[in-house]
Amino acid sequence: MWREYYTVSSIDQAIRLLAEKGGRARIVAGATDLMLELERGVRPNVDTLIDISRVTNLDRIHLDEDDVIHLGPLATHNDAAASELIRARAYPLARASWEVGAPQIRNRATVAGNLITASPANDTITPLMALGASVTLLSTRGERTIPLGEFYTGVRKTVMQTDELLVDISFPAMTTSQRGTFIKMALRRAQAISVVNAAVILDVRAGAASSARITLGAVAPTIIHAREAESYLEGKELTDEVIFEAARLAMEASRPIDDIRASAAYRREMVRVSVLRGLRAIRDGREREGMPEKPVLLIGKASKVEGRKSEFPDEAIETTVNGKKMAFKSGHEKNLLRLLRDEGMLIGTKEGCAEGECGACTVFLDGKAVMACLVPAPRAHGAEIVTVEGLADHTPLRLPPFSEKMGGEKEGGRLHPVQDAFIQGGSVQCGYCTPGFLMSSAMLLEERPHPTRSEIEEALTGNLCRCTGYYKIVQAIESASETTQER
């Protein structure tokens, strides 16, 4: 999929390489969108990837002395969804970040990448536009900061030059009188592209909206403001009549198209419904309903990722898989899934969709559950990886290392409690999706030894099973958790 792969240890190295390689190079942070584009041949002229994921402190989320929030280019959607600062002072962004994909995707996908991909259906652009965000771009020629409203020129088009790197996302933190939310309409509960999305932020004083921002996604070539609706709300109490009219005006601002996901007429109506629901939720103090206080992240005891510089194919990919040191002199141009299966002969991890939709390829990368099909193989260099073959030896926090129910010995020990529970509960049918479910389940129990039913369901949103209604799988995880409680 690519010819050269550079892992850098500093931003300076990255921008120098961008200047040298020109339009042939792309930046790797999470790479969840980029990997699909390369796989599908969307970027035929790109033959060089520059990985910045080892540069330290680029995932920082902080508030400066001017009450401005900053997100680094490596801040993931899970980082934003779990951030106390974002949840308190930029809630619509936290909500939108949590709505993206599934936990494994959110562990890799960055907010910066979502902005750069520039699809009008991307979830985090809409709230960031409502928050008045700007992006800072850096190249060897200098630095420039651009308001997000001026960043986009069309569908998947921005003013960003091929030698520029997005180094910061900034926006004013919401004040104590501001309240907001994000509404997403999609064809399923998770792992879905927005049919329509909307962000609503109101400055509510003395029962009236002193100012309003309403932004709409997936209904125009770029994210748009519903200007007439915003102006109409100013100074008005949020009565039912006012909310209905503001929602109608927002609908009139949309310019949707017919496509495979929805007709233009349906999208227009869903704009009205979304804005109506958002305004009502804010008025009634229910804007945070439906989002957990502590989202499931599928992150355990994460390994510290150290900054390092490396070049492939000149170097071998040296990594640790299931506790064993490995070196791969080939496979640098593949994704991690194919490296593990082809070069590593670890065929337990399955390829289902190769698009990050099914979760069959879930592995642990430096203590986080990820979709291996969306990770470039060289990212394994210097990393710690666990596949289903090593799950029995991967002892989650506060969990017994091996089952006592199953007597069958295997190399390194007996079964992991979740593996045992899947067998005892009849949760394995054709078995193809099972490795991914086991990995997600084990990481959930590492993160939360005693999850609720809703937390189990949330953890499994990235894993698809074609055989069952998931009931036996959920029951197996509950059983594994109960076994832990007994101990």
C-alpha positions as CSV (number, residue, x, y, z in Angstrom):
1,M,0.0,0.0,0.0
2,W,3.0,2.2,0.5
3,R,6.7,2.1,-0.4
4,E,8.4,4.0,2.4
5,Y,7.4,4.4,6.0
6,Y,9.1,6.8,8.5
7,T,8.5,6.9,12.2
8,V,9.6,10.3,13.6
9,S,10.4,11.4,17.1
10,S,9.7,15.1,16.6
11,I,7.5,17.5,14.7
12,D,10.5,19.1,13.0
13,Q,11.4,15.7,11.5
14,A,7.9,15.3,10.2
15,I,7.6,18.7,8.5
16,R,11.0,18.3,6.9
17,L,10.0,15.0,5.5
18,L,6.7,16.5,4.2
19,A,8.6,19.2,2.5
20,E,11.0,16.7,1.0
21,K,8.4,14.2,-0.2
22,G,5.8,16.7,-1.4
23,G,2.4,15.3,-2.4
24,R,3.6,11.7,-2.2
25,A,3.6,11.7,1.6
26,R,0.8,11.6,4.2
27,I,0.9,11.8,8.0
28,V,-0.1,8.8,10.1
29,A,-1.6,9.6,13.5
30,G,-4.5,7.2,13.9
31,A,-4.7,6.4,10.2
32,T,-8.1,4.8,10.4
33,D,-9.4,6.9,7.4
34,L,-6.1,6.9,5.6
35,M,-5.7,3.1,5.7
36,L,-9.1,2.7,4.0
37,E,-8.3,5.3,1.4
38,L,-5.0,3.5,0.6
39,E,-6.6,0.1,0.5
40,R,-9.3,1.3,-1.9
41,G,-6.8,3.1,-4.1
42,V,-8.3,6.5,-3.4
43,R,-4.8,8.0,-3.1
44,P,-2.8,6.3,-5.9
45,N,0.0,8.9,-5.8
46,V,0.8,8.4,-2.1
47,D,3.8,6.1,-1.5
48,T,5.2,7.5,1.7
49,L,3.8,7.5,5.2
50,I,5.2,9.7,8.1
51,D,4.1,8.3,11.5
52,I,4.0,10.9,14.3
53,S,2.3,8.6,16.8
54,R,5.6,8.2,18.8
55,V,6.1,12.0,19.3
56,T,5.5,12.7,23.0
57,N,2.8,15.0,24.4
58,L,0.9,15.4,21.1
59,D,-2.1,13.8,22.7
60,R,-2.4,16.6,25.3
61,I,-5.8,18.2,26.0
62,H,-5.5,21.4,28.1
63,L,-6.9,24.8,29.0
64,D,-4.7,27.8,28.7
65,E,-4.7,31.1,30.7
66,D,-7.1,32.7,28.2
67,D,-9.8,30.0,28.9
68,V,-9.1,28.4,25.5
69,I,-9.0,24.6,25.1
70,H,-6.3,23.0,23.0
71,L,-6.3,19.5,21.5
72,G,-3.0,18.1,20.2
73,P,-2.9,16.2,16.9
74,L,-2.7,12.8,18.6
75,A,-5.7,13.4,20.9
76,T,-8.1,10.5,20.0
77,H,-11.8,10.4,20.1
78,N,-11.6,8.3,23.3
79,D,-9.3,10.9,24.8
80,A,-11.9,13.6,24.1
81,A,-14.9,11.5,25.2
82,A,-13.3,10.7,28.5
83,S,-11.7,14.1,29.2
84,E,-13.1,15.8,32.2
85,L,-12.2,19.1,30.7
86,I,-14.0,18.4,27.4
87,R,-17.0,17.0,29.1
88,A,-17.3,20.0,31.4
89,R,-16.4,22.8,29.1
90,A,-17.1,21.5,25.6
91,Y,-19.7,18.8,26.0
92,P,-21.0,18.7,22.4
93,L,-17.5,17.6,21.3
94,A,-17.3,14.9,24.0
95,R,-20.7,13.6,22.8
96,A,-19.7,13.6,19.2
97,S,-16.4,11.9,19.9
98,W,-18.2,9.1,21.8
99,E,-20.6,8.7,18.8
100,V,-17.7,7.9,16.4
101,G,-17.3,4.3,15.4
102,A,-16.6,1.8,18.2
103,P,-14.1,1.7,21.2
104,Q,-11.4,0.1,19.1
105,I,-11.7,2.8,16.4
106,R,-11.8,5.6,19.0
107,N,-8.6,4.3,20.5
108,R,-6.8,5.0,17.2
109,A,-8.8,7.7,15.4
110,T,-7.8,11.3,16.2
111,V,-10.0,14.4,16.2
112,A,-7.4,16.1,14.0
113,G,-7.8,13.3,11.5
114,N,-11.5,13.6,11.5
115,L,-11.2,17.3,10.6
116,I,-8.6,16.7,7.9
117,T,-10.6,14.0,6.2
118,A,-13.2,16.7,5.7
119,S,-16.3,14.6,5.0
120,P,-19.5,16.7,5.8
121,A,-20.7,13.6,7.6
122,N,-17.8,13.5,10.1
123,D,-19.1,13.9,13.6
124,T,-16.6,16.1,15.4
125,I,-16.4,18.9,12.8
126,T,-20.0,19.9,13.6
127,P,-19.5,20.7,17.3
128,L,-16.1,22.2,16.8
129,M,-17.6,24.6,14.2
130,A,-20.3,25.5,16.8
131,L,-17.6,26.1,19.4
132,G,-15.7,28.5,17.1
133,A,-12.6,26.3,16.7
134,S,-9.5,27.1,14.8
135,V,-6.7,24.9,13.5
136,T,-3.0,25.6,13.5
137,L,-1.0,24.3,10.5
138,L,2.8,24.1,10.5
139,S,5.3,23.6,7.7
140,T,8.9,24.5,7.0
141,R,7.6,27.7,5.6
142,G,6.0,28.8,8.9
143,E,2.8,28.5,10.9
144,R,-0.7,29.8,10.3
145,T,-4.0,29.5,12.3
146,I,-7.2,29.3,10.4
147,P,-10.8,29.4,11.7
148,L,-12.5,26.1,11.0
149,G,-15.2,27.9,9.0
150,E,-12.5,28.9,6.5
151,F,-10.7,25.6,6.5
152,Y,-13.1,23.8,4.2
153,T,-13.6,24.5,0.5
154,G,-15.9,21.5,-0.4
155,V,-16.5,17.8,0.1
156,R,-13.2,16.4,1.4
157,K,-11.4,19.5,0.4
158,T,-9.5,21.9,2.7
159,V,-7.0,24.8,2.3
160,M,-4.3,22.6,3.9
161,Q,-1.2,22.2,1.7
162,T,0.6,18.9,1.2
163,D,3.6,20.1,3.2
164,E,1.6,21.2,6.2
165,L,0.9,19.4,9.5
166,L,-2.0,20.1,11.8
167,V,-0.4,20.8,15.2
168,D,-3.3,22.2,17.3
169,I,-7.0,22.5,17.5
170,S,-8.2,25.4,19.7
171,F,-11.5,26.9,20.8
172,P,-13.0,29.0,23.6
173,A,-14.2,26.9,26.5
174,M,-18.0,27.1,27.1
175,T,-18.9,29.6,29.8
176,T,-21.0,28.7,32.9
177,S,-24.1,30.2,31.1
178,Q,-23.6,28.2,27.9
179,R,-25.2,24.8,27.4
180,G,-25.0,22.5,24.4
181,T,-25.4,19.1,22.9
182,F,-24.8,17.0,19.8
183,I,-27.5,14.9,18.0
184,K,-26.6,12.2,15.5
185,M,-29.1,10.4,13.2
186,A,-27.7,7.2,11.7
187,L,-28.9,3.9,10.4
188,R,-27.8,1.9,13.4
189,R,-26.7,2.6,17.0
190,A,-23.0,2.3,16.5
191,Q,-20.4,2.0,13.8
192,A,-22.5,4.2,11.6
193,I,-22.0,7.3,9.4
194,S,-24.2,10.2,10.1
195,V,-27.3,10.6,8.0
196,V,-27.7,14.0,9.7
197,N,-25.9,15.5,12.7
198,A,-26.4,18.7,14.6
199,A,-24.7,20.7,17.3
200,V,-26.6,23.2,19.4
201,I,-25.0,25.6,21.8
202,L,-27.1,28.3,23.7
203,D,-26.1,31.0,26.1
204,V,-29.1,30.9,28.4
205,R,-29.6,33.8,30.8
206,A,-32.8,34.5,32.7
207,G,-34.6,31.8,30.9
208,A,-33.9,33.2,27.4
209,A,-31.2,32.5,24.8
210,S,-29.0,35.5,24.6
211,S,-27.1,33.8,21.7
212,A,-27.3,30.6,19.8
213,R,-25.1,28.5,17.5
214,I,-26.6,25.7,15.4
215,T,-24.4,23.8,13.0
216,L,-25.5,21.0,10.7
217,G,-23.6,18.1,9.2
218,A,-24.2,15.7,6.3
219,V,-26.7,18.2,4.7
220,A,-24.4,20.4,2.5
221,P,-20.9,20.1,1.0
222,T,-19.4,21.4,4.2
223,I,-20.6,21.8,7.8
224,I,-23.0,24.8,7.8
225,H,-24.5,27.2,10.4
226,A,-28.3,27.6,10.5
227,R,-28.0,31.4,10.5
228,E,-31.6,32.3,10.5
229,A,-32.4,29.9,13.3
230,E,-29.5,31.3,15.3
231,S,-30.7,34.9,14.9
232,Y,-34.3,33.9,15.6
233,L,-33.5,32.4,19.0
234,E,-31.6,35.4,20.3
235,G,-33.4,37.0,23.2
236,K,-36.3,34.5,23.2
237,E,-37.5,32.2,25.8
238,L,-37.4,28.5,24.8
239,T,-41.2,27.9,24.6
240,D,-42.5,25.1,22.5
241,E,-43.5,27.6,19.8
242,V,-40.1,29.1,19.6
243,I,-38.4,25.8,19.5
244,F,-40.6,24.5,16.7
245,E,-40.0,27.6,14.6
246,A,-36.2,27.5,15.2
247,A,-36.2,23.9,14.1
248,R,-38.1,24.7,11.0
249,L,-35.7,27.5,10.1
250,A,-32.7,25.1,10.7
251,M,-34.4,22.7,8.2
252,E,-34.7,25.5,5.7
253,A,-30.9,26.1,5.9
254,S,-30.0,22.6,4.9
255,R,-29.1,21.6,1.3
256,P,-29.0,17.8,1.4
257,I,-28.7,15.4,-1.5
258,D,-30.2,11.9,-2.2
259,D,-27.7,9.1,-1.6
260,I,-27.5,5.5,-0.5
261,R,-28.2,6.3,3.2
262,A,-31.1,8.7,2.8
263,S,-33.2,10.9,0.5
264,A,-32.8,14.6,0.6
265,A,-36.4,15.0,1.9
266,Y,-35.7,12.6,4.8
267,R,-32.5,14.5,5.7
268,R,-34.4,17.8,5.7
269,E,-37.0,16.4,8.1
270,M,-34.3,14.8,10.3
271,V,-32.6,18.2,10.5
272,R,-35.8,19.6,11.9
273,V,-36.2,16.7,14.3
274,S,-32.6,16.8,15.5
275,V,-32.6,20.5,16.2
276,L,-36.0,20.2,17.9
277,R,-34.7,17.5,20.2
278,G,-31.5,19.4,20.9
279,L,-33.3,22.6,21.9
280,R,-35.8,20.7,24.1
281,A,-33.0,18.8,25.8
282,I,-31.1,22.0,26.6
283,R,-34.3,23.7,27.9
284,D,-35.2,20.8,30.1
285,G,-31.7,20.1,31.4
286,R,-31.5,16.7,29.7
287,E,-28.8,17.4,27.1
288,R,-26.5,14.8,28.7
289,E,-29.0,11.9,28.7
290,G,-27.9,8.8,26.9
291,M,-24.1,9.3,27.3
292,P,-22.4,7.4,30.1
293,E,-20.5,9.3,32.7
294,K,-17.5,7.0,32.1
295,P,-17.5,5.7,28.6
296,V,-16.1,2.2,27.9
297,L,-12.6,2.8,26.4
298,L,-11.2,-0.8,26.1
299,I,-8.0,0.4,27.5
300,G,-6.1,-1.6,30.2
301,K,-2.7,-1.0,31.6
302,A,-1.3,1.0,28.6
303,S,2.3,0.7,27.8
304,K,4.4,3.9,27.6
305,V,5.2,4.7,24.0
306,E,8.6,6.2,23.7
307,G,9.7,8.6,20.9
308,R,11.9,6.9,18.4
309,K,13.0,7.4,14.8
310,S,13.0,4.6,12.3
311,E,12.8,3.9,8.6
312,F,11.2,1.1,6.7
313,P,12.0,-1.1,4.7
314,D,15.6,-0.3,5.7
315,E,15.0,-1.6,9.2
316,A,13.3,-4.8,10.5
317,I,10.0,-4.4,12.5
318,E,11.1,-5.5,16.0
319,T,8.2,-6.0,18.3
320,T,6.9,-8.1,21.2
321,V,3.9,-10.4,20.5
322,N,2.4,-12.4,23.2
323,G,5.4,-11.8,25.4
324,K,7.9,-13.0,22.7
325,K,10.4,-10.9,20.8
326,M,9.9,-11.0,17.1
327,A,11.6,-9.3,14.1
328,F,10.0,-9.0,10.7
329,K,12.3,-8.2,7.7
330,S,9.3,-8.2,5.4
331,G,5.7,-7.0,5.6
332,H,6.4,-3.3,6.3
333,E,3.9,-2.3,3.5
334,K,1.0,-4.2,5.0
335,N,-1.5,-3.6,7.8
336,L,-0.9,-5.1,11.2
337,L,-3.5,-7.8,10.7
338,R,-1.7,-9.2,7.6
339,L,1.7,-8.9,9.2
340,L,0.6,-11.0,12.1
341,R,-1.1,-13.6,9.9
342,D,1.4,-13.7,7.0
343,E,4.8,-13.1,8.6
344,G,3.9,-14.0,12.2
345,M,1.8,-17.1,11.3
346,L,-0.6,-16.0,14.1
347,I,-3.8,-16.9,12.3
348,G,-6.2,-16.7,15.3
349,T,-6.8,-13.0,14.5
350,K,-9.3,-13.0,11.6
351,E,-9.9,-10.8,8.6
352,G,-13.6,-10.2,8.3
353,C,-14.2,-6.9,6.6
354,A,-10.7,-5.3,6.4
355,E,-12.5,-2.0,7.0
356,G,-12.8,-1.7,10.8
357,E,-16.5,-2.7,10.8
358,C,-16.6,-6.2,12.2
359,G,-14.0,-6.3,15.0
360,A,-12.8,-9.9,14.1
361,C,-9.2,-8.5,13.9
362,T,-9.2,-6.9,17.4
363,V,-5.8,-7.1,19.2
364,F,-4.2,-5.3,22.0
365,L,-1.6,-2.7,21.0
366,D,0.3,-1.1,23.8
367,G,-2.5,-1.9,26.2
368,K,-5.4,-0.7,24.0
369,A,-7.9,-2.7,22.0
370,V,-7.6,-1.8,18.3
371,M,-8.7,-3.0,14.9
372,A,-5.5,-4.6,13.4
373,C,-6.7,-4.0,9.9
374,L,-6.5,-0.3,10.3
375,V,-3.0,-0.1,11.9
376,P,0.0,0.1,9.6
377,A,2.4,-2.8,10.2
378,P,5.4,-0.6,11.1
379,R,3.5,0.8,14.1
380,A,4.3,-2.6,15.7
381,H,8.0,-1.6,15.9
382,G,8.9,-1.3,19.5
383,A,5.3,-2.1,20.6
384,E,3.7,-4.7,22.8
385,I,1.0,-6.7,21.1
386,V,-1.4,-9.4,22.4
387,T,-3.4,-11.6,20.1
388,V,-5.9,-14.3,20.9
389,E,-3.1,-16.9,20.9
390,G,-1.6,-15.1,23.9
391,L,-4.8,-14.2,25.7
392,A,-4.5,-16.9,28.3
393,D,-1.1,-15.6,29.4
394,H,-2.4,-12.0,29.5
395,T,-3.5,-11.5,33.1
396,P,-6.0,-8.7,33.4
397,L,-5.9,-6.5,36.4
398,R,-7.7,-8.0,39.4
399,L,-8.7,-11.1,37.4
400,P,-7.5,-14.7,38.0
401,P,-4.9,-15.6,35.4
402,F,-6.4,-18.9,34.3
403,S,-9.5,-21.0,34.6
404,E,-9.8,-23.9,37.0
405,K,-13.0,-25.3,35.4
406,M,-11.3,-26.4,32.1
407,G,-8.7,-29.1,32.6
408,G,-7.0,-28.8,29.1
409,E,-3.5,-27.7,29.3
410,K,-2.0,-25.4,26.7
411,E,1.3,-23.7,26.2
412,G,1.8,-21.1,28.9
413,G,-1.2,-22.2,31.0
414,R,-5.0,-22.8,30.8
415,L,-7.7,-20.7,29.4
416,H,-8.4,-17.1,30.1
417,P,-11.7,-16.7,32.2
418,V,-13.5,-15.2,29.2
419,Q,-12.5,-18.1,27.0
420,D,-13.7,-20.5,29.6
421,A,-17.0,-18.7,29.9
422,F,-17.6,-18.7,26.2
423,I,-17.1,-22.5,26.1
424,Q,-19.2,-23.2,29.2
425,G,-22.0,-20.9,28.0
426,G,-22.2,-22.1,24.4
427,S,-21.3,-18.7,23.1
428,V,-19.1,-20.0,20.3
429,Q,-21.0,-20.9,17.1
430,C,-19.2,-20.7,13.7
431,G,-16.3,-19.2,15.7
432,Y,-15.1,-16.8,13.0
433,C,-15.9,-13.7,15.0
434,T,-15.0,-15.3,18.4
435,P,-11.4,-14.1,18.6
436,G,-12.4,-10.5,18.3
437,F,-15.2,-10.9,20.9
438,L,-12.8,-12.6,23.3
439,M,-10.3,-9.8,22.9
440,S,-12.8,-7.0,23.5
441,S,-14.4,-8.9,26.4
442,A,-11.0,-9.5,28.1
443,M,-10.0,-5.9,27.8
444,L,-13.4,-4.8,29.1
445,L,-12.8,-6.9,32.2
446,E,-9.4,-5.5,32.6
447,E,-10.8,-2.0,32.5
448,R,-13.9,-2.8,34.5
449,P,-13.8,-6.2,36.4
450,H,-17.5,-5.9,37.2
451,P,-19.2,-4.3,34.2
452,T,-22.9,-3.6,34.0
453,R,-25.1,-5.0,31.2
454,S,-25.0,-1.7,29.4
455,E,-21.2,-1.4,29.7
456,I,-20.9,-4.9,28.2
457,E,-23.1,-3.9,25.3
458,E,-21.1,-0.7,24.8
459,A,-17.8,-2.7,24.7
460,L,-19.1,-5.0,22.0
461,T,-20.4,-2.3,19.6
462,G,-17.3,-2.8,17.4
463,N,-17.8,-6.6,17.1
464,L,-20.3,-8.2,14.7
465,C,-21.6,-11.8,14.9
466,R,-23.6,-13.2,12.0
467,C,-24.8,-16.3,13.9
468,T,-26.4,-15.2,17.1
469,G,-28.4,-12.5,18.8
470,Y,-25.4,-11.8,21.1
471,Y,-27.3,-13.1,24.2
472,K,-25.0,-16.0,24.9
473,I,-21.9,-13.8,24.4
474,V,-23.2,-11.2,26.9
475,Q,-24.1,-13.9,29.4
476,A,-20.6,-15.4,29.1
477,I,-19.0,-12.0,30.0
478,E,-21.3,-11.7,32.9
479,S,-20.4,-15.2,34.0
480,A,-16.7,-14.4,33.8
481,S,-17.3,-11.3,35.9
482,E,-19.2,-13.3,38.5
483,T,-16.4,-15.8,38.7
484,T,-14.1,-12.9,39.5
485,Q,-16.4,-11.7,42.2
486,E,-16.3,-15.1,43.9
487,R,-12.5,-15.0,44.1
